[in-house]
Amino acid sequence: MDVRKIPCYPTGHHFPLLCLLLLCSFLLYPPQFSSTSSHLNGSSPLLCRREEELALLQFKSSFTIDTADGFFPGICSMSDQLPYEKTASWVEGTSGCCSWDGVTCDPSTGHVVGLDLSCGLLVGTLGTNSSLFSLTHLQSLNLAFNNFSASTITPQFSRLQQLKYLNLSRTDFVGVVPSEAIARLSQLESLDLSLSHVLDQLELPNLEMVIGNLTRLRVLKLDGVSINSTFPRSIFNLSSLSSLSLWGCNLFGEFPVEILNLPHLQALSLRDNSGLHANFSLLPSWSSSLEVLDFSSCVFSGVLPLSVGESMSLRRIDITGCNFYGSIPSWVWNITEMILMSRNHFVGELPSSVNTSKLSYLTYLDLSDNQLSGAIPSWLFTLPSLNTLSLKDNHFVGELLSSMNTSKLSYLIGLDLSDNQLSGAIPSWLFTLPSLNTLSLDQNQFTGSLSEFTTTNTSTGKDSLVWLDLSHNSLTGTLEKIPWNNMQGLHLDFNMFEGQVPILPPYTTYFTAANNRFSGYLPSTLCVLEELHELDLSNNSLVGVIPPCFGNLTSKNLGVLNLRSNSIVGIIPPIFGQCSGLSILSLSGNRALPSLKVLVLRSNNLYGSLGSSNETAVFSQLQILDLSNNSFNGVLPHDLIQSLKAMITVAADKEDTDYLRSSYDLLDYFFSVVQTVKGFSRNLDKVTDTLTIIDVSSNRLEGGIPESLGDLASLRWLNLSHNNFNGSIPPSLGNLKLIESLDLSSNELAGQIPPGLRNLDFLELFNVSYNQLVGSIPQGNQFNSFENGSYLGNPGLCGFPLSKKCKKDEAFDLPPPPTGGSGDDYIDPHEWEIVMMGYGFGLAVGLVIGFLLYPPRFCSSSSHLNGSSPLLCRREEELALLQFQSSFTIDTTDGARP
């Protein structure tokens, strides 16, 4: 530039000096231009404002960059972005801030008007003094998917008056959103404060006021922000609104269904607002502009409108977990991408045919947990883009098609037809789907053999299938080898398979085949399954001993081993003491298993002494110990009982009931138990995680019942029946304040029933029959509810409910002793007998004298004296009174009693 061409017109005495100063300033601080295309092609370059560049550099310096593979890759995947350091190009002295990554400048003024640092790996706090708020010309600000370390949203955002787009989603902001500050951004057209993983950490208590000022809003997303109010009706004033997402906002009350008729509304999400309710029967139709509708887990009801207009644009609908009912309207089969309508009350049959050309891009179809009926139409298996199909838990009947062109289902990954009434043979084409990953056919009525799918030469051994559930059917035949090479989960429970246990693929993680007819020995091929986490072969006809190579199963992955109710014999292999990750075990040694929660050896032919362990914490997490129906002998070791730390500590009360389970890889194994009381057994398919059980019934255990059982304060069920225990019942059992079932029957116990047992307020089942007990049965509290059967076979017992009376028992229940049963205030039951004799005798004399002095007025009543009919005396009551009189003598001497 030729400086001689700069005009300096004299306007005053000092003007030449002013021109000189301007020239020096121009030479010392030339304007910085960006290397934009406008500069490269010869047009005027963008001017970068020095003060804004410095503000951006200061903003950069206030944060650190997280380059570790932690928080950002997962969270940024929600936006289909790859996280990277966007501020890496922000270097002073380069081509200028307008060329920096994420920065947009106004081409005419050079002001920074756009800033996009989403997924920029920023970590730090965004405070009130941040230089960001000096960029007052910003029109678009996107800071999404960064980590602002639980800082609050500052009111300084109100300085950015020209903002039209503001995205602070998934940034780990907490606290209360400054409603007034956001409301001052009157130019906003898009506002996104959504959260990702922690709900209710951000609050917006006055959404109504915010929306009232932001009348230009087209997009409003507040997912996971706690609004905690009724649905804001000011949303009806947003005439340009196209997208509204308020899932998980704690909204409650009536939802105005008329909002679906907003003329420009394209996407509406209200999912996970369980306090929000509405009746859609009042809405005959909705706007044809709607493309996405998500009402899942809202309390919405009614029937869906029969028509939504001829120009319907709906691509996705999710009404999972609502209360819609009636038949599915025909317009649903015009939705193009996703149909999720599970857990409602839809009835009727699916149409036998539809225009599948409109469904050519449908990827998800979920109609599970409804009341749909009829046959499954064949067109469902012709949708070329279908990824997941779930029809489980309905009333579909009939047989599946025996043949199908599987090339039309080349993208199908998950198929769930479980819990219906489907019958017939399982068609082989299901096992040839090229991409099928998960197949669930359980809880149906399928029959026939699967032998054709288990030979090595079959074409059904596709590598894609990893999860197969065929449980609870009526399938038969033998299974020699499972051909799916990458199978991880195989469930065959409750069928009629027989023969040897099949050879499993090398990556098997879950194999459950309980309640079948498998026979023979436990195969050594199971020993090589290093990834095995759950093995359940209970209730079959397996025989022999446990192979020594089962020690290979004691890797860190093994969590569940259930072999109960077979005919396994021999001693328990000590190698199981190495199972450090085991949480549920149905065959185990008496060694240290710190993570074990369930130990079941029930109904085998195991024998030997339980012994005493030298380990300091043998079963510290154990909640269920079931050794019943075996041939164990010896004593019940005191050390074993003392190691049951989880039974000694009483768990705190919880609001929500949970079930005892073993979790692995996001999957749960719910454990079931068998309870035996008075010779009758019942199956509990799920047990709460507070249930604690010791069942050693039907063995050959002997010696005394350990006093230390009284230390197990959280014990709920105790069954020591059908053994050879002798001695007396330990009074310490009265300390089991949570006990619900106590069975000591069929032993050789002697002595009295401890009176302290009457203080067990939760005791529902009590059985001491067929022992050698003597004395009076405790009375009061729960003991008043037990019947004769609880005490049979003890000829020395007396008192209620038995017909045999105790000595000096005058038919009055003995009062219970004070809580604790010991101490200075404790009164022995025999002392109560002496006291009650005195009171009983005096009371009896008083009743008889009263009877003689004031006889029943059969004839001397007023009704008789005035000539009316006499009162009728009940014959049985008269005889009872006479019998009562005859049981006493009258003391007429002038002795001590008067």
HUFEN-V770788 format. One record per backbone hydrogen bond with DSSP energy under -0.5 kcal/mol. CO is the residue of the C=O (numbers start at 0). NH is the residue of the N-H. E is the energy in kcal/mol with one decimal. If there is no record, write none. Layout:
# HUFEN-V770788
CO;NH;E, CO;NH;E
This chain:
# HUFEN-V770788
0;2;-0.8, 1;4;-1.7, 2;5;-1.7, 4;6;-0.6, 11;14;-0.9, 13;17;-1.7, 14;18;-2.3, 15;19;-1.9, 16;20;-2.1, 17;21;-2.3, 18;22;-2.2, 19;23;-2.3, 20;24;-2.5, 21;25;-2.2, 22;26;-2.0, 23;27;-2.6, 24;28;-2.5, 31;47;-2.3, 33;35;-0.9, 35;38;-0.9, 35;39;-1.9, 36;40;-2.2, 37;42;-1.4, 38;41;-1.2, 45;33;-1.5, 46;48;-0.6, 47;31;-0.5, 48;52;-2.3, 49;53;-2.4, 50;54;-1.5, 51;55;-2.1, 52;56;-2.3, 53;57;-2.3, 54;58;-2.1, 55;59;-2.5, 56;60;-2.1, 57;61;-0.8, 58;61;-0.8, 59;62;-1.6, 63;65;-0.5, 63;122;-2.1, 64;66;-0.9, 67;69;-2.1, 69;73;-0.7, 70;74;-1.5, 71;75;-2.9, 72;76;-0.9, 74;77;-1.1, 75;78;-1.6, 75;80;-1.8, 76;79;-0.9, 80;82;-0.5, 83;85;-1.3, 84;87;-1.2, 85;88;-0.8, 86;89;-1.5, 88;90;-1.7, 90;93;-1.4, 95;98;-1.7, 96;99;-1.4, 99;102;-1.9, 101;115;-2.8, 103;112;-2.3, 103;113;-2.0, 105;109;-2.7, 109;48;-0.8, 110;105;-2.9, 110;112;-0.6, 112;138;-3.2, 112;139;-1.8, 113;103;-2.6, 114;116;-0.6, 114;141;-3.0, 116;119;-1.3, 118;83;-2.0, 120;65;-2.2, 121;146;-2.6, 122;63;-2.6, 124;126;-0.7, 126;129;-1.3, 129;132;-1.4, 130;133;-1.8, 131;134;-1.6, 133;135;-1.8, 134;137;-1.7, 135;161;-0.6, 138;163;-3.4, 138;164;-2.0, 139;114;-2.1, 140;142;-0.5, 140;166;-2.5, 141;116;-2.9, 143;118;-1.8, 144;120;-0.5, 145;147;-0.6, 146;123;-1.9, 147;150;-1.4, 150;173;-1.9, 151;153;-0.7, 153;156;-1.6, 154;157;-2.1, 155;158;-2.0, 156;159;-1.6, 158;160;-1.8, 159;162;-1.7, 163;188;-3.2, 163;189;-1.9, 164;140;-2.4, 165;191;-2.3, 166;142;-2.6, 167;170;-0.6, 168;144;-1.8, 170;147;-2.7, 171;149;-1.1, 173;152;-0.5, 174;202;-2.7, 176;178;-1.5, 177;181;-2.2, 178;182;-2.5, 179;183;-1.1, 180;183;-0.5, 181;184;-1.5, 183;185;-2.2, 184;187;-1.9, 188;217;-3.4, 188;218;-2.1, 189;165;-2.3, 190;220;-2.7, 191;167;-3.0, 193;169;-3.0, 196;198;-0.6, 197;200;-0.7, 200;174;-2.0, 201;225;-2.9, 202;176;-3.6, 203;206;-0.6, 205;209;-1.6, 206;210;-2.8, 207;211;-1.6, 208;212;-1.0, 209;212;-0.9, 209;213;-1.4, 212;214;-1.3, 213;216;-1.4, 217;241;-3.1, 217;242;-2.2, 218;190;-2.2, 219;244;-2.6, 220;192;-2.6, 221;224;-2.2, 222;194;-2.8, 223;199;-1.8, 224;226;-0.9, 225;203;-2.2, 228;251;-1.7, 231;234;-1.3, 232;235;-1.8, 233;236;-1.7, 234;237;-1.8, 236;238;-1.7, 237;240;-1.6, 241;265;-3.1, 241;266;-2.1, 242;219;-2.3, 243;268;-2.4, 244;221;-2.8, 245;248;-0.8, 246;223;-2.9, 248;226;-2.1, 248;227;-2.0, 250;274;-0.6, 251;230;-0.6, 252;276;-2.4, 253;255;-0.5, 254;256;-1.0, 255;258;-2.0, 256;259;-1.9, 257;260;-2.2, 258;261;-1.8, 259;286;-2.7, 261;264;-1.0, 265;290;-3.6, 265;291;-2.5, 266;243;-2.5, 267;293;-2.6, 268;245;-3.3, 269;272;-0.6, 270;247;-2.3, 271;273;-0.5, 272;275;-2.0, 272;298;-0.5, 274;252;-1.9, 275;298;-1.9, 276;254;-2.8, 277;279;-0.6, 277;300;-2.3, 278;281;-1.2, 279;282;-1.4, 281;283;-0.6, 283;306;-0.7, 286;289;-1.2, 287;312;-0.7, 289;312;-0.5, 290;314;-3.2, 290;315;-2.3, 291;267;-2.1, 292;317;-2.5, 293;269;-3.1, 294;297;-1.3, 295;271;-2.4, 297;299;-1.8, 298;277;-1.1, 299;322;-3.0, 300;279;-2.6, 301;324;-1.9, 308;311;-0.8, 313;335;-1.0, 314;336;-2.3, 314;337;-2.0, 315;292;-1.8, 316;339;-2.6, 317;294;-3.1, 317;295;-0.7, 318;321;-1.3, 319;296;-3.2, 322;301;-0.7, 323;344;-2.6, 325;346;-1.8, 326;328;-0.6, 328;331;-1.4, 329;332;-1.4, 330;333;-1.9, 331;334;-1.7, 336;362;-3.0, 336;363;-1.3, 337;316;-1.9, 338;340;-0.6, 338;365;-2.8, 339;318;-2.8, 341;320;-2.1, 344;325;-0.8, 345;370;-2.3, 347;372;-2.3, 353;355;-1.4, 354;357;-1.5, 355;358;-0.9, 356;359;-0.9, 358;361;-1.5, 362;386;-3.0, 362;387;-2.0, 363;338;-2.6, 364;389;-2.3, 365;340;-3.2, 367;342;-1.8, 368;343;-0.9, 370;347;-0.6, 371;394;-2.8, 372;349;-0.6, 373;396;-2.0, 374;376;-0.6, 376;379;-1.1, 377;380;-1.9, 378;381;-1.8, 379;382;-0.6, 381;383;-0.7, 382;385;-1.3, 386;412;-3.0, 386;413;-1.9, 387;364;-2.1, 388;415;-2.4, 389;366;-2.6, 391;368;-2.4, 392;369;-0.9, 394;373;-0.6, 395;420;-2.4, 397;422;-2.2, 403;405;-1.3, 404;407;-1.5, 405;408;-1.6, 406;409;-0.8, 408;411;-1.1, 412;436;-3.2, 412;437;-2.3, 413;388;-2.4, 414;439;-2.4, 415;390;-3.1, 417;392;-2.0, 418;393;-0.9, 420;397;-0.7, 421;444;-2.7, 423;446;-2.1, 424;426;-0.6, 426;429;-1.2, 427;430;-1.5, 428;431;-1.5, 429;432;-0.6, 430;461;-0.5, 432;435;-0.8, 436;465;-2.4, 436;466;-1.7, 437;414;-2.3, 438;440;-0.5, 438;468;-2.3, 439;416;-2.8, 441;418;-2.3, 442;419;-0.9, 444;423;-0.6, 445;473;-2.4, 447;475;-2.5, 449;452;-1.9, 450;453;-1.4, 453;480;-0.7, 454;457;-1.3, 457;460;-0.7, 459;461;-2.5, 465;487;-2.5, 465;488;-2.5, 466;438;-2.5, 467;469;-0.5, 467;490;-2.3, 468;440;-3.0, 470;442;-1.7, 471;443;-1.0, 473;447;-0.6, 474;495;-2.6, 475;449;-0.8, 476;497;-2.1, 479;502;-2.3, 480;482;-0.6, 482;484;-0.9, 483;486;-1.9, 487;508;-3.1, 487;509;-3.1, 488;467;-2.6, 489;491;-0.5, 489;511;-2.1, 490;469;-3.0, 492;471;-2.5, 493;472;-1.1, 495;476;-0.5, 496;516;-2.6, 497;478;-0.5, 498;518;-2.3, 502;481;-2.6, 504;507;-1.5, 508;532;-2.9, 508;533;-2.1, 509;489;-2.6, 510;535;-2.2, 511;491;-3.5, 511;492;-0.5, 513;493;-2.4, 514;494;-0.7, 516;498;-0.7, 517;540;-2.7, 519;542;-2.5, 522;525;-1.4, 523;526;-1.6, 524;527;-1.0, 525;528;-1.4, 527;529;-1.7, 528;531;-1.4, 532;558;-2.5, 532;559;-2.5, 533;510;-2.3, 534;561;-3.0, 535;512;-3.4, 537;514;-2.1, 538;515;-0.6, 540;519;-0.7, 541;566;-2.6, 542;521;-0.6, 543;568;-2.2, 544;546;-0.5, 546;549;-2.0, 547;550;-1.6, 548;551;-2.7, 549;552;-1.7, 550;553;-1.5, 554;557;-0.8, 558;582;-1.7, 558;583;-3.2, 559;534;-2.3, 560;562;-0.5, 560;585;-4.0, 561;536;-2.8, 563;538;-2.4, 564;539;-0.6, 566;543;-0.7, 567;604;-2.7, 569;606;-0.8, 572;575;-1.5, 573;576;-2.1, 574;577;-1.8, 575;578;-1.7, 577;579;-2.1, 578;581;-1.1, 582;596;-2.9, 582;597;-1.4, 583;560;-1.7, 584;599;-2.8, 588;590;-1.2, 592;595;-1.3, 596;622;-3.3, 596;623;-1.9, 597;584;-3.8, 598;625;-3.0, 601;564;-2.0, 602;565;-0.7, 604;569;-0.7, 605;630;-2.9, 607;632;-1.7, 616;619;-0.6, 617;592;-2.9, 618;621;-1.3, 619;645;-0.7, 622;692;-2.5, 623;598;-2.9, 624;626;-0.5, 624;694;-2.9, 625;600;-3.7, 627;602;-1.8, 628;603;-0.9, 630;607;-0.8, 631;699;-2.8, 632;609;-0.9, 633;701;-2.5, 634;636;-0.8, 636;640;-1.6, 637;641;-2.3, 638;642;-1.1, 640;643;-1.4, 642;644;-2.2, 643;646;-1.3, 643;647;-0.9, 644;648;-1.7, 646;713;-2.8, 648;650;-0.6, 657;688;-1.8, 659;670;-1.7, 661;668;-2.2, 663;666;-1.6, 666;663;-2.6, 667;669;-0.6, 668;661;-1.7, 670;686;-0.7, 672;683;-3.0, 673;675;-0.5, 674;676;-0.5, 674;681;-2.2, 676;679;-2.0, 679;676;-2.9, 681;674;-2.7, 682;684;-0.6, 683;672;-1.8, 686;659;-3.2, 687;690;-1.6, 691;715;-1.8, 691;716;-1.9, 692;624;-2.4, 693;718;-2.5, 694;626;-3.0, 694;627;-0.7, 696;628;-1.9, 697;629;-1.1, 699;633;-0.6, 700;723;-3.0, 702;725;-2.1, 703;705;-0.5, 705;708;-1.4, 706;709;-2.0, 707;710;-2.0, 708;711;-1.6, 710;712;-2.0, 711;714;-2.0, 712;737;-0.6, 715;739;-3.4, 715;740;-2.0, 716;693;-1.9, 717;742;-2.5, 718;695;-2.4, 720;697;-1.9, 721;698;-1.0, 723;702;-0.7, 724;747;-2.8, 725;704;-0.5, 726;749;-2.8, 727;729;-0.5, 729;732;-1.8, 730;733;-2.1, 731;734;-2.3, 732;735;-1.6, 734;736;-2.1, 735;738;-1.8, 739;763;-2.6, 739;764;-2.1, 740;717;-2.5, 741;743;-0.5, 741;766;-2.1, 742;719;-2.9, 742;720;-0.5, 744;721;-1.9, 745;722;-1.0, 747;726;-0.6, 748;771;-2.9, 750;773;-2.5, 751;753;-0.6, 753;756;-1.8, 754;757;-1.7, 755;758;-1.6, 756;759;-1.8, 758;760;-1.4, 759;762;-1.3, 764;741;-2.7, 766;743;-3.2, 766;744;-0.5, 768;745;-2.6, 769;746;-0.9, 771;750;-0.7, 772;795;-0.7, 774;797;-1.8, 779;782;-1.5, 780;783;-1.5, 781;784;-2.1, 782;785;-0.7, 786;789;-1.8, 787;790;-2.5, 787;791;-0.6, 789;767;-2.8, 790;793;-0.8, 791;769;-3.4, 793;796;-2.2, 795;774;-1.7, 797;776;-2.1, 798;801;-2.1, 802;804;-0.5, 803;798;-3.1, 805;808;-1.8, 807;809;-0.8, 817;820;-2.0, 822;825;-1.0, 827;830;-0.8, 827;831;-1.4, 828;832;-1.5, 829;833;-1.5, 830;834;-2.2, 831;835;-2.8, 832;836;-1.6, 833;837;-1.4, 834;838;-2.1, 835;839;-2.9, 836;840;-2.5, 837;841;-2.3, 838;842;-2.3, 839;843;-2.3, 840;844;-2.4, 841;845;-2.2, 842;846;-2.3, 843;847;-2.3, 844;848;-2.7, 845;849;-2.3, 846;850;-1.9, 847;851;-2.1, 848;852;-2.9, 849;853;-2.4, 855;857;-2.2, 857;870;-0.6, 860;863;-0.7, 860;864;-2.5, 861;865;-1.9, 862;867;-1.3, 863;866;-1.4, 873;877;-2.1, 874;878;-2.3, 875;879;-1.6, 876;880;-2.0, 877;881;-2.1, 878;882;-2.4, 879;883;-2.1, 880;884;-2.3, 881;885;-2.2, 882;886;-0.8, 883;886;-0.7, 884;887;-1.6, 889;891;-0.8, 892;894;-1.7
